[in-house]
Amino acid sequence: MFPSGWPGRALLLLRSSVAIALLFEAYVHRAGVPAWIQAVALLIALALFAGFLTPVAAVLALLFHSAVWISMGVDSGWIPTIISLDAIALALLGPGAYSVDSSRFGRRVVVLPPP
């Protein structure tokens, strides 16, 4: 669930790419998106960078992207497809070892008292 090493670093890069895409989308469409939605996008991006509730944040990022694409229109179909696949993969894979989720919900050593 929380791989370390190279897989953990790859998940860190995946989290960062989804967060940067979210921030970029909010910045590019800042004129057509209300300020409170931009603030929510910033909070989601920060949660993704930190790895806090990553599957939920990834789904929210995907919903934000979809709402912007539906309301503003899309020039090309490739970029939304790639961003959507990245967010879905992140939601399914989880945050990795280098995240807040890993420290909160990661592996624990359970010591059972003798009977």
KANOR-V686348 format. One record per helix or strand of 3 or more residues. SS is the DSSP state (@ for helix, = for strand). FROM is the first residue (numbers start at 1). LEN is the number of residues. If there is no record, write none. Layout:
[[SS	FROM	LEN] [SS	FROM	LEN]]
//
This chain:
[[@	5	24] [@	35	16] [@	54	19] [@	77	17] [@	100	6]]
//
